[in-house]
Amino acid sequence: MRTHRIRTAVLAGTTATLALGLAACGGADGGDKADAKTATTRTVGTGTGAVEGASADAGTDSVTVGKASAAAQGTVKAKAQATATRQCNGDEMSYSVVHRFAKQQGEHLLITATNADATPCWVTSYPSVMLGDTTKVLPHSAKDAPGGAARITVRPGAKVYSAVNLFTESTRTHTSGDLSIALRDRTGDTGPGTDQAAFDGKGIPSKFTWTSADVTNWNKTKPYDY
């Protein structure tokens, strides 16, 4: 029993000693705890800031992605509109024919086609032309520049040009002041034709003479513009 009491006393003394030690160091422990709490708070604060920064970056990325998506959609829309442009069928075209350089070298009929419709359309190749009361469609000019297979978009009010080259190579000639014009597609199929009269540069009806003739491709600029 005594031994037990001694051990109990020793334990009690030890406990008292530890209590005094803790009391004496109470300020330090309190500071450590406060620092630890502050450190924890700062760490959490830093972590929150990092999260907020990441959210801001994510927002910026979202805006960038949104802009890129809008640009891509705009490009797709523009391509779709370009693809959706129909071929001109001739009904929307307003024609004029000017007889230029009559009885001179380089004599030709300048054909101007204007899109009188409210929507754009495209032409390709060269027009199908028959002169006077003949039934033969004129061939394409062998001296014409390449590129007739391309599509030329004609916007409302815009113009495209072609020329009928006139040649008098013998006494067996034809004379007329009229011609028929029709559009054709890439396969050579011809749409409805329209009868036109030729005029000189002053707007006076003009007759032309030819032995043979050919036609140039549609172009956005006037052929033989000199």
C-alpha positions in Angstrom: 0.0 0.0 0.0 2.8 2.4 0.8 4.4 1.8 -2.5 1.1 2.6 -4.2 0.8 5.8 -2.1 4.3 6.8 -3.1 3.6 6.3 -6.7 0.4 8.3 -6.4 2.2 11.1 -4.7 4.9 11.1 -7.3 2.3 11.2 -10.1 0.6 14.0 -8.3 3.8 15.9 -8.0 4.6 15.3 -11.5 1.2 16.5 -12.6 1.6 19.6 -10.5 5.0 20.3 -11.9 3.6 19.9 -15.5 0.8 22.3 -14.6 3.2 24.9 -13.3 5.3 24.5 -16.4 2.3 24.9 -18.7 1.2 28.0 -16.7 4.6 29.5 -17.0 4.6 28.9 -20.7 1.0 29.9 -21.2 1.9 33.1 -23.2 4.1 31.3 -25.6 1.5 28.6 -26.2 -1.1 31.2 -26.7 1.1 33.0 -29.3 1.8 29.8 -31.1 -1.8 29.0 -31.2 -2.6 32.5 -32.5 0.1 32.3 -35.1 -1.1 28.9 -36.1 -4.6 30.2 -36.4 -3.4 33.2 -38.4 -1.2 31.0 -40.6 -4.2 28.8 -41.2 -6.3 31.8 -42.0 -3.7 33.2 -44.3 -3.3 29.9 -46.0 -7.0 29.6 -46.5 -7.1 33.2 -47.7 -4.4 32.5 -50.2 -6.2 29.4 -51.3 -9.4 31.4 -51.8 -7.5 34.0 -53.7 -6.0 31.4 -55.9 -9.5 29.9 -56.5 -10.9 33.3 -57.3 -7.9 34.0 -59.7 -8.5 30.7 -61.4 -12.2 31.6 -61.8 -11.2 34.9 -63.3 -8.9 33.1 -65.7 -11.6 30.7 -66.6 -13.9 33.6 -67.3 -11.3 35.1 -69.6 -10.9 31.8 -71.3 -14.7 31.6 -71.7 -14.8 35.0 -73.4 -11.9 34.0 -75.7 -13.6 30.8 -76.6 -16.9 32.6 -77.2 -15.2 35.1 -79.5 -13.5 32.3 -81.4 -16.8 30.4 -81.7 -18.6 33.6 -83.0 -15.9 34.1 -85.6 -16.1 30.5 -86.7 -19.9 30.7 -87.0 -19.5 33.9 -89.0 -17.1 32.2 -91.4 -19.4 29.2 -91.8 -22.4 31.6 -92.4 -20.4 33.5 -95.1 -19.4 30.3 -96.8 -23.0 29.1 -96.7 -24.3 32.3 -98.2 -21.7 32.1 -100.9 -22.7 28.5 -101.6 -26.3 29.4 -101.6 -26.0 32.1 -104.3 -28.0 30.8 -107.3 -27.1 30.8 -110.9 -28.5 33.7 -113.0 -31.2 32.4 -115.3 -31.4 35.5 -117.5 -34.8 36.8 -116.4 -33.1 39.1 -113.8 -30.6 40.5 -116.4 -30.9 43.8 -118.2 -28.9 43.8 -121.4 -27.4 46.5 -123.6 -25.4 46.1 -126.9 -23.0 48.8 -128.2 -21.5 48.5 -131.7 -18.0 49.7 -131.4 -15.3 50.5 -134.1 -17.7 50.0 -137.0 -15.9 49.0 -140.2 -12.5 49.2 -138.3 -10.0 46.7 -137.0 -11.2 45.5 -133.7 -14.9 45.9 -134.6 -17.1 44.2 -132.0 -20.4 44.3 -130.1 -20.0 45.1 -126.4 -22.6 43.2 -124.4 -23.3 44.6 -120.9 -25.5 42.5 -118.5 -26.8 44.2 -115.4 -28.4 42.3 -112.5 -31.7 44.1 -112.1 -32.8 41.7 -109.3 -32.7 42.3 -105.5 -30.4 39.2 -104.9 -27.0 38.2 -106.2 -26.5 35.4 -108.7 -23.6 34.1 -110.7 -22.7 33.7 -114.4 -20.1 31.5 -116.0 -18.6 30.8 -119.4 -19.7 33.0 -122.2 -23.2 34.0 -123.5 -24.9 32.1 -126.2 -25.3 34.6 -129.1 -27.0 34.3 -132.5 -26.7 37.2 -134.9 -29.6 38.4 -137.0 -31.8 35.7 -138.3 -29.2 33.0 -138.2 -29.7 29.9 -136.0 -26.0 29.1 -135.4 -24.7 29.9 -131.9 -21.4 31.7 -132.1 -18.3 29.8 -130.8 -16.0 30.9 -128.0 -13.1 33.1 -129.0 -9.9 31.1 -129.4 -7.9 34.2 -128.4 -9.8 34.8 -125.2 -8.0 34.6 -121.9 -8.6 31.4 -119.8 -10.9 31.3 -116.8 -14.3 30.9 -118.4 -15.1 28.0 -116.0 -15.1 30.3 -113.0 -18.2 31.7 -111.4 -18.6 35.4 -111.4 -21.0 36.7 -108.8 -23.2 39.6 -110.0 -24.6 41.6 -107.1 -27.8 43.7 -107.5 -27.0 46.6 -109.8 -23.6 45.2 -110.8 -22.5 44.5 -114.4 -20.6 41.9 -116.4 -19.3 42.2 -119.9 -18.7 40.1 -123.0 -17.9 40.9 -126.6 -18.9 39.6 -130.0 -15.9 39.9 -132.3 -16.9 40.7 -135.9 -14.8 39.6 -138.9 -15.4 40.3 -142.6 -13.1 37.9 -144.4 -14.9 37.6 -147.8 -17.6 39.1 -149.8 -20.1 36.6 -148.4 -21.3 38.7 -145.5 -24.3 39.0 -143.3 -25.8 42.3 -142.1 -28.1 42.9 -139.2 -28.8 45.2 -136.3 -30.2 42.5 -134.0 -29.0 39.6 -132.0 -30.2 37.0 -129.5 -28.5 36.6 -126.1 -28.8 33.7 -123.5 -26.9 32.6 -120.5 -25.3 29.2 -120.3 -24.0 27.1 -117.4 -20.8 25.1 -117.0 -22.1 22.2 -119.0 -23.0 24.4 -121.9 -26.7 24.2 -121.5 -28.4 27.5 -122.5 -31.2 29.3 -120.7 -34.0 31.4 -122.3 -32.8 33.9 -124.9 -33.7 37.5 -125.3 -33.7 39.6 -128.5 -31.6 42.8 -128.5 -30.8 45.6 -130.8 -27.4 47.1 -131.3 -26.7 50.8 -130.9 -23.7 53.0 -131.6 -21.9 55.1 -128.9 -24.5 57.8 -129.3 -27.5 55.6 -128.7 -28.5 55.4 -132.4 -29.5 51.9 -133.8 -26.5 50.5 -135.7 -26.2 47.7 -138.2 -23.2 45.5 -138.3 -21.7 43.2 -141.0 -19.8 39.9 -140.5 -18.5 36.9 -142.3 -17.6 35.1 -139.1 -17.8 36.0 -135.4 -17.0 34.7 -132.0 -17.7 35.5 -128.3 -15.5 36.2 -125.2 -16.1 35.0 -121.7 -18.1 37.1 -119.2 -15.8 39.5 -117.4 -16.1 42.2 -114.7 -14.2 44.6 -116.9 -14.9 45.7 -120.4 -13.0 43.8 -123.1 -11.2 45.9 -125.7 -11.7 49.0 -123.5 -9.7 51.4 -125.6 
